[in-house]
Amino acid sequence: MKRFEDLVAWQRAKEFCGVIYRDINCGYDYSFRDQLRRASISIMNNIAEGFERKSNNEFRQFLYIAKGSSGEVRSMLYVALDEKYISKDMFDKLYNESLIVSKTIAALIKCL
């Protein structure tokens, strides 16, 4: 791979981030919305930043951070569901997609 954009993990994280931006309406809870968005952006940005470091050890560390951000998003999805910002169907869709992103990152870590 020559570019982080070629990584499946980054591509999935980018798509996931787009869904978070488009499909979650938190009403006037701007701080919650912003934190959720920042966590989703963190996934893709840490994959990119780690890749650009050109060191497997550093890349691995950034991938662990990205994986942690994926967990943060999953945790926040529970709040979004409880506060009725999203439906149960949307929760299930986003939760499952975040698991796929996390597993894709884990597979990439294993390859390093």
C-alpha positions in Angstrom: 0.0 0.0 0.0 1.3 3.4 -1.0 -1.5 5.6 0.4 -3.7 5.4 3.5 -6.6 5.9 1.2 -6.0 2.4 -0.2 -6.5 0.8 3.2 -9.9 -1.0 3.6 -9.9 0.0 7.3 -9.6 3.7 6.4 -12.2 3.4 3.7 -14.7 1.7 6.1 -14.0 4.2 8.8 -14.6 7.1 6.3 -17.9 5.6 5.3 -18.9 5.1 8.9 -18.0 8.7 9.7 -20.2 9.9 6.9 -23.2 7.9 8.3 -22.6 9.4 11.7 -22.6 12.9 10.2 -25.7 12.4 8.0 -27.9 10.1 10.1 -27.7 11.2 13.7 -29.8 14.2 14.7 -29.2 15.2 18.3 -31.5 18.2 18.4 -30.0 20.9 20.5 -27.5 18.6 22.2 -24.6 20.1 20.3 -21.9 18.9 22.7 -23.0 15.3 22.4 -23.2 15.5 18.6 -19.8 17.1 18.4 -18.2 14.5 20.6 -19.8 11.7 18.6 -18.5 13.3 15.4 -15.1 13.8 16.8 -14.9 10.2 17.9 -15.9 8.9 14.5 -13.4 11.3 12.8 -10.7 10.1 15.1 -11.1 6.5 13.8 -10.2 7.5 10.2 -7.7 10.2 11.1 -5.7 7.9 13.4 -5.5 5.3 10.7 -4.2 7.9 8.3 -1.8 9.5 10.8 -0.3 6.2 11.8 0.2 5.1 8.2 2.0 8.3 7.4 4.5 7.7 10.2 6.1 5.0 8.1 6.9 2.9 11.1 5.0 -0.3 11.9 5.4 0.3 15.7 3.9 3.8 15.5 1.3 2.6 13.0 0.2 -0.1 15.3 -0.1 2.4 18.2 -2.3 4.7 16.1 -4.4 1.7 15.0 -5.1 0.9 18.7 -6.1 4.5 19.2 -8.5 4.2 16.2 -9.9 1.0 17.6 -10.5 2.7 21.0 -12.3 5.5 19.2 -14.6 3.0 17.6 -15.4 1.7 21.1 -16.1 5.3 22.2 -18.6 5.7 19.3 -20.3 2.4 20.3 -20.6 3.6 23.8 -22.1 6.9 22.7 -24.6 5.0 20.5 -26.2 3.7 23.7 -26.8 7.3 24.9 -28.1 8.3 21.5 -30.6 5.4 21.7 -31.6 6.1 25.2 -32.2 9.8 24.5 -34.2 8.9 21.3 -31.7 10.6 19.0 -31.7 7.4 16.9 -34.1 4.5 16.5 -33.3 0.9 17.5 -32.9 0.0 13.9 -30.4 2.8 13.4 -28.6 1.8 16.6 -28.3 -1.8 15.4 -27.0 -0.6 11.9 -24.4 1.8 13.4 -23.4 -0.6 16.2 -22.8 -3.4 13.7 -20.9 -1.2 11.3 -18.7 0.0 14.2 -17.9 -3.6 15.1 -16.9 -4.3 11.5 -14.7 -1.2 11.5 -13.1 -2.3 14.7 -12.5 -5.9 13.5 -11.0 -4.5 10.2 -8.6 -2.4 12.3 -7.8 -5.5 14.5 -7.0 -7.5 11.3 -4.7 -4.8 10.1 -2.9 -4.7 13.5 -2.5 -8.5 13.3 -0.9 -8.1 9.8 1.7 -5.7 11.2 
